[in-house]
Amino acid sequence: MKILVTGGAGYIGGVTAKHLLDAGHEVVVFDSLELGHREAVDPRAQLVVGDLRNAEDIQAAMAAARPDAVMHFAAYALVGESSADPGKYFRNNDAGGINLADAMQACGVKRIVFSSTCATYGQPEAMPITEETPQRPTNPYGQSKLIYEQMLGWYAKIHGFRPVFLRYFNACGAEGRLGEDHAVETHIIPNVLKVALGQRGHVDVFGDDYRTPDGTCVRDYIHVSDLAEAHRLAITSDFTGALNLGTGNGFSVKQIVEAARKVTGHPIPALVAPRRAGDPDLLVSDPDKAARELGWKASFLEPEAIIATAWEWHRKHPRGYAGQEA
């Protein structure tokens, strides 16, 4: 297949593009490079620099590529920022998404795999989270993703689109030369590893009085390589609808810090900081539907194995892609 990958210069999009190419697909990456990195684009892929908020950019790219399908990763994804500036998120994630859908419709492209999020569920009352769990976002980021799922649902009814919504949990880890390099880093694993690299004096633990065994938040950590494989399987499947991508197990912040200490051999001081607004106690997925529909399941199940891949990448890229060492 020929696949257009929006956001293919980003963290998850870059790894997924590599998996698609390894499987023999042709890939065109569409990315503004506002947050992505040229270095994350596989040299076998064609890179088109453009912005989804400019309808002409994506219309021209779609018309030139004439792909069989689209994978859509391009989005703003910082929960705190979305709460401070919701308009930025709705303009980019939703208005830009409309431009993408209209360009697909104009070129007769019906298949799209959408990078959604467990943030559409908000703070569920029961665990684990299934695809039938009510979607009640608690921030504009999660709302913007839910709105786009709903938009694609209408394009499916009216235009015959065949969308897949992959709602995944805490993406982490690295694969080979591809890793996590964000201008603003909010994820626990890279921030812990910055301490091990000597770039920070300590890691903040936001709250230790949650209703969990050790008092810190519990999350389902899913390796980026496993996410990429799920996207690869979804694009060639006949399935339409929503799938959760996770391991089905959760680990606390304290467990992640301790695992990083073991992997890096660094003491990694951790200081308790005030809770962040809106952080749920526990978020763990039920991945059974993805196993049934795609034959997919996570292969990285222990935090030490996940962190080891991230640690290898960060040691070689102590300042991100710009700081790659030989």
C-alpha positions as a Python dict, from the first residue, in 0.01 Angstrom:
ca = {
    (1, 'M'): (0, 0, 0),
    (2, 'K'): (89, 366, -35),
    (3, 'I'): (25, 538, 296),
    (4, 'L'): (26, 907, 383),
    (5, 'V'): (142, 953, 744),
    (6, 'T'): (60, 1289, 899),
    (7, 'G'): (292, 1372, 1187),
    (8, 'G'): (539, 1115, 1059),
    (9, 'A'): (833, 1322, 1186),
    (10, 'G'): (708, 1288, 1542),
    (11, 'Y'): (768, 1030, 1813),
    (12, 'I'): (505, 764, 1741),
    (13, 'G'): (457, 858, 1377),
    (14, 'G'): (826, 819, 1301),
    (15, 'V'): (847, 470, 1448),
    (16, 'T'): (524, 366, 1275),
    (17, 'A'): (649, 491, 938),
    (18, 'K'): (958, 273, 985),
    (19, 'H'): (743, -33, 1058),
    (20, 'L'): (533, 34, 749),
    (21, 'L'): (842, 63, 531),
    (22, 'D'): (992, -251, 681),
    (23, 'A'): (671, -433, 584),
    (24, 'G'): (706, -323, 221),
    (25, 'H'): (463, -31, 214),
    (26, 'E'): (537, 302, 45),
    (27, 'V'): (525, 597, 284),
    (28, 'V'): (475, 969, 232),
    (29, 'V'): (528, 1172, 551),
    (30, 'F'): (334, 1498, 586),
    (31, 'D'): (463, 1710, 873),
    (32, 'S'): (497, 2079, 953),
    (33, 'L'): (821, 2012, 1150),
    (34, 'E'): (689, 2251, 1416),
    (35, 'L'): (729, 1976, 1675),
    (36, 'G'): (867, 1692, 1462),
    (37, 'H'): (1225, 1627, 1353),
    (38, 'R'): (1368, 1566, 1008),
    (39, 'E'): (1603, 1315, 1171),
    (40, 'A'): (1303, 1105, 1277),
    (41, 'V'): (1188, 1059, 916),
    (42, 'D'): (1305, 731, 766),
    (43, 'P'): (1524, 802, 461),
    (44, 'R'): (1312, 556, 261),
    (45, 'A'): (1006, 779, 305),
    (46, 'Q'): (918, 1090, 109),
    (47, 'L'): (886, 1397, 331),
    (48, 'V'): (636, 1669, 241),
    (49, 'V'): (656, 1974, 468),
    (50, 'G'): (314, 2128, 520),
    (51, 'D'): (58, 2234, 781),
    (52, 'L'): (-285, 2075, 815),
    (53, 'R'): (-425, 2411, 917),
    (54, 'N'): (-354, 2528, 562),
    (55, 'A'): (-607, 2341, 347),
    (56, 'E'): (-402, 2400, 34),
    (57, 'D'): (-100, 2222, 184),
    (58, 'I'): (-279, 1896, 253),
    (59, 'Q'): (-489, 1914, -64),
    (60, 'A'): (-174, 1941, -275),
    (61, 'A'): (4, 1665, -83),
    (62, 'M'): (-294, 1430, -108),
    (63, 'A'): (-343, 1496, -478),
    (64, 'A'): (25, 1437, -550),
    (65, 'A'): (57, 1122, -337),
    (66, 'R'): (-279, 958, -419),
    (67, 'P'): (-238, 720, -122),
    (68, 'D'): (-438, 408, -54),
    (69, 'A'): (-480, 507, 310),
    (70, 'V'): (-391, 767, 572),
    (71, 'M'): (-244, 739, 920),
    (72, 'H'): (-312, 1052, 1120),
    (73, 'F'): (-76, 1139, 1407),
    (74, 'A'): (-37, 1516, 1365),
    (75, 'A'): (-177, 1689, 1675),
    (76, 'Y'): (-96, 1900, 1975),
    (77, 'A'): (-92, 1673, 2279),
    (78, 'L'): (-12, 1861, 2603),
    (79, 'V'): (-296, 1836, 2853),
    (80, 'G'): (-189, 2137, 3060),
    (81, 'E'): (-138, 2358, 2757),
    (82, 'S'): (-478, 2261, 2621),
    (83, 'S'): (-640, 2377, 2944),
    (84, 'A'): (-462, 2713, 2919),
    (85, 'D'): (-523, 2763, 2546),
    (86, 'P'): (-813, 2545, 2425),
    (87, 'G'): (-853, 2735, 2099),
    (88, 'K'): (-505, 2630, 1990),
    (89, 'Y'): (-606, 2265, 2028),
    (90, 'F'): (-940, 2287, 1853),
    (91, 'R'): (-794, 2487, 1562),
    (92, 'N'): (-509, 2243, 1508),
    (93, 'N'): (-653, 1906, 1607),
    (94, 'D'): (-1006, 1955, 1475),
    (95, 'A'): (-1004, 2230, 1212),
    (96, 'G'): (-682, 2086, 1070),
    (97, 'G'): (-841, 1743, 1085),
    (98, 'I'): (-1134, 1865, 875),
    (99, 'N'): (-889, 1981, 609),
    (100, 'L'): (-737, 1632, 610),
    (101, 'A'): (-1075, 1459, 578),
    (102, 'D'): (-1184, 1691, 297),
    (103, 'A'): (-859, 1628, 110),
    (104, 'M'): (-913, 1254, 148),
    (105, 'Q'): (-1269, 1284, 19),
    (106, 'A'): (-1156, 1490, -281),
    (107, 'C'): (-905, 1219, -376),
    (108, 'G'): (-1127, 919, -302),
    (109, 'V'): (-923, 798, -1),
    (110, 'K'): (-1151, 621, 246),
    (111, 'R'): (-925, 435, 489),
    (112, 'I'): (-782, 625, 788),
    (113, 'V'): (-620, 507, 1110),
    (114, 'F'): (-649, 785, 1366),
    (115, 'S'): (-408, 823, 1657),
    (116, 'S'): (-656, 886, 1939),
    (117, 'T'): (-605, 865, 2314),
    (118, 'C'): (-732, 726, 2641),
    (119, 'A'): (-784, 1092, 2740),
    (120, 'T'): (-1120, 1069, 2564),
    (121, 'Y'): (-1238, 857, 2859),
    (122, 'G'): (-1158, 1121, 3121),
    (123, 'Q'): (-1170, 973, 3473),
    (124, 'P'): (-1351, 639, 3440),
    (125, 'E'): (-1541, 497, 3733),
    (126, 'A'): (-1434, 137, 3665),
    (127, 'M'): (-1115, -41, 3558),
    (128, 'P'): (-989, -170, 3328),
    (129, 'I'): (-1103, 67, 3053),
    (130, 'T'): (-1286, -98, 2764),
    (131, 'E'): (-1396, 54, 2436),
    (132, 'E'): (-1748, 76, 2581),
    (133, 'T'): (-1634, 290, 2875),
    (134, 'P'): (-1817, 627, 2852),
    (135, 'Q'): (-1607, 899, 2688),
    (136, 'R'): (-1608, 1202, 2916),
    (137, 'P'): (-1293, 1407, 2856),
    (138, 'T'): (-1173, 1628, 3140),
    (139, 'N'): (-953, 1859, 2930),
    (140, 'P'): (-959, 2025, 2586),
    (141, 'Y'): (-692, 1788, 2450),
    (142, 'G'): (-907, 1482, 2518),
    (143, 'Q'): (-1214, 1667, 2393),
    (144, 'S'): (-1040, 1759, 2066),
    (145, 'K'): (-958, 1393, 2003),
    (146, 'L'): (-1313, 1283, 2081),
    (147, 'I'): (-1454, 1551, 1851),
    (148, 'Y'): (-1238, 1424, 1567),
    (149, 'E'): (-1346, 1065, 1628),
    (150, 'Q'): (-1706, 1187, 1600),
    (151, 'M'): (-1629, 1388, 1287),
    (152, 'L'): (-1480, 1083, 1117),
    (153, 'G'): (-1788, 888, 1220),
    (154, 'W'): (-2001, 1127, 1018),
    (155, 'Y'): (-1761, 1110, 721),
    (156, 'A'): (-1802, 732, 744),
    (157, 'K'): (-2182, 756, 732),
    (158, 'I'): (-2196, 1018, 459),
    (159, 'H'): (-1885, 956, 248),
    (160, 'G'): (-1807, 591, 313),
    (161, 'F'): (-1489, 647, 514),
    (162, 'R'): (-1351, 342, 697),
    (163, 'P'): (-1191, 483, 1013),
    (164, 'V'): (-1007, 310, 1295),
    (165, 'F'): (-963, 493, 1625),
    (166, 'L'): (-665, 367, 1821),
    (167, 'R'): (-697, 491, 2178),
    (168, 'Y'): (-368, 435, 2348),
    (169, 'F'): (-233, 487, 2690),
    (170, 'N'): (114, 606, 2801),
    (171, 'A'): (347, 579, 2503),
    (172, 'C'): (710, 521, 2600),
    (173, 'G'): (1040, 361, 2503),
    (174, 'A'): (1254, 389, 2190),
    (175, 'E'): (1344, 185, 1886),
    (176, 'G'): (1695, 198, 1740),
    (177, 'R'): (1773, 550, 1623),
    (178, 'L'): (1418, 672, 1698),
    (179, 'G'): (1325, 807, 2040),
    (180, 'E'): (1130, 1063, 2238),
    (181, 'D'): (1238, 1425, 2189),
    (182, 'H'): (976, 1684, 2286),
    (183, 'A'): (1033, 2059, 2320),
    (184, 'V'): (826, 2044, 2638),
    (185, 'E'): (864, 1706, 2808),
    (186, 'T'): (582, 1600, 3039),
    (187, 'H'): (629, 1221, 3028),
    (188, 'I'): (770, 1051, 3335),
    (189, 'I'): (1025, 817, 3173),
    (190, 'P'): (1227, 1076, 2975),
    (191, 'N'): (1215, 1312, 3272),
    (192, 'V'): (1349, 1040, 3502),
    (193, 'L'): (1626, 967, 3254),
    (194, 'K'): (1722, 1336, 3241),
    (195, 'V'): (1811, 1299, 3608),
    (196, 'A'): (2026, 995, 3533),
    (197, 'L'): (2200, 1197, 3259),
    (198, 'G'): (2278, 1475, 3505),
    (199, 'Q'): (2051, 1723, 3329),
    (200, 'R'): (1818, 1755, 3628),
    (201, 'G'): (1880, 1730, 4000),
    (202, 'H'): (1565, 1532, 4077),
    (203, 'V'): (1238, 1408, 3934),
    (204, 'D'): (907, 1546, 4059),
    (205, 'V'): (644, 1300, 4183),
    (206, 'F'): (314, 1483, 4151),
    (207, 'G'): (124, 1365, 4456),
    (208, 'D'): (171, 1062, 4681),
    (209, 'D'): (-177, 1042, 4835),
    (210, 'Y'): (-370, 878, 4553),
    (211, 'R'): (-591, 575, 4611),
    (212, 'T'): (-323, 332, 4490),
    (213, 'P'): (-101, 82, 4676),
    (214, 'D'): (193, 323, 4713),
    (215, 'G'): (2, 652, 4685),
    (216, 'T'): (132, 752, 4341),
    (217, 'C'): (-58, 748, 4013),
    (218, 'V'): (-78, 418, 3826),
    (219, 'R'): (-66, 410, 3447),
    (220, 'D'): (-56, 157, 3163),
    (221, 'Y'): (277, 205, 2981),
    (222, 'I'): (282, 91, 2618),
    (223, 'H'): (605, 69, 2418),
    (224, 'V'): (623, 275, 2101),
    (225, 'S'): (722, -33, 1896),
    (226, 'D'): (407, -212, 2010),
    (227, 'L'): (201, 93, 1915),
    (228, 'A'): (362, 100, 1572),
    (229, 'E'): (278, -266, 1514),
    (230, 'A'): (-85, -208, 1607),
    (231, 'H'): (-108, 73, 1352),
    (232, 'R'): (55, -145, 1087),
    (233, 'L'): (-193, -425, 1150),
    (234, 'A'): (-490, -187, 1158),
    (235, 'I'): (-418, -22, 824),
    (236, 'T'): (-439, -353, 635),
    (237, 'S'): (-730, -500, 834),
    (238, 'D'): (-1100, -477, 752),
    (239, 'F'): (-1182, -355, 1101),
    (240, 'T'): (-1350, -19, 1159),
    (241, 'G'): (-1419, 140, 1495),
    (242, 'A'): (-1228, 189, 1820),
    (243, 'L'): (-956, -18, 1984),
    (244, 'N'): (-766, 37, 2307),
    (245, 'L'): (-391, -14, 2295),
    (246, 'G'): (-227, -102, 2624),
    (247, 'T'): (-76, -388, 2819),
    (248, 'G'): (-364, -440, 3062),
    (249, 'N'): (-127, -380, 3355),
    (250, 'G'): (-44, -65, 3546),
    (251, 'F'): (270, 63, 3718),
    (252, 'S'): (296, 346, 3967),
    (253, 'V'): (522, 648, 3940),
    (254, 'K'): (731, 510, 4226),
    (255, 'Q'): (768, 178, 4043),
    (256, 'I'): (882, 358, 3728),
    (257, 'V'): (1142, 556, 3922),
    (258, 'E'): (1271, 242, 4093),
    (259, 'A'): (1290, 56, 3760),
    (260, 'A'): (1490, 345, 3613),
    (261, 'R'): (1731, 329, 3906),
    (262, 'K'): (1792, -38, 3832),
    (263, 'V'): (1840, 16, 3459),
    (264, 'T'): (2065, 323, 3481),
    (265, 'G'): (2251, 250, 3804),
    (266, 'H'): (2177, 610, 3909),
    (267, 'P'): (2014, 695, 4244),
    (268, 'I'): (1761, 934, 4076),
    (269, 'P'): (1640, 1150, 4365),
    (270, 'A'): (1260, 1191, 4366),
    (271, 'L'): (1077, 1473, 4543),
    (272, 'V'): (705, 1482, 4610),
    (273, 'A'): (535, 1782, 4449),
    (274, 'P'): (171, 1895, 4461),
    (275, 'R'): (-83, 1700, 4259),
    (276, 'R'): (-153, 1811, 3904),
    (277, 'A'): (-513, 1909, 3844),
    (278, 'G'): (-719, 1633, 3686),
    (279, 'D'): (-476, 1344, 3729),
    (280, 'P'): (-680, 1024, 3786),
    (281, 'D'): (-560, 770, 4042),
    (282, 'L'): (-554, 478, 3799),
    (283, 'L'): (-570, 434, 3420),
    (284, 'V'): (-534, 81, 3285),
    (285, 'S'): (-661, -53, 2954),
    (286, 'D'): (-844, -367, 2856),
    (287, 'P'): (-661, -463, 2531),
    (288, 'D'): (-865, -777, 2458),
    (289, 'K'): (-1057, -630, 2165),
    (290, 'A'): (-734, -538, 1984),
    (291, 'A'): (-615, -894, 2035),
    (292, 'R'): (-938, -1033, 1887),
    (293, 'E'): (-966, -793, 1594),
    (294, 'L'): (-601, -747, 1495),
    (295, 'G'): (-423, -1041, 1654),
    (296, 'W'): (-217, -781, 1841),
    (297, 'K'): (-79, -778, 2190),
    (298, 'A'): (196, -586, 2362),
    (299, 'S'): (539, -750, 2377),
    (300, 'F'): (702, -509, 2627),
    (301, 'L'): (533, -586, 2958),
    (302, 'E'): (786, -490, 3226),
    (303, 'P'): (901, -134, 3300),
    (304, 'E'): (1269, -233, 3309),
    (305, 'A'): (1253, -362, 2951),
    (306, 'I'): (1078, -47, 2831),
    (307, 'I'): (1312, 189, 3015),
    (308, 'A'): (1622, 5, 2888),
    (309, 'T'): (1531, 97, 2528),
    (310, 'A'): (1468, 459, 2623),
    (311, 'W'): (1792, 477, 2824),
    (312, 'E'): (1996, 353, 2531),
    (313, 'W'): (1847, 620, 2307),
    (314, 'H'): (1884, 907, 2554),
    (315, 'R'): (2246, 819, 2626),
    (316, 'K'): (2319, 847, 2252),
    (317, 'H'): (2101, 1158, 2217),
    (318, 'P'): (2155, 1350, 2544),
    (319, 'R'): (2020, 1668, 2384),
    (320, 'G'): (1765, 1496, 2163),
    (321, 'Y'): (1810, 1459, 1790),
    (322, 'A'): (2020, 1777, 1781),
    (323, 'G'): (2267, 1621, 2027),
    (324, 'Q'): (2323, 1280, 1865),
    (325, 'E'): (2657, 1128, 1949),
    (326, 'A'): (2858, 895, 1729),
}
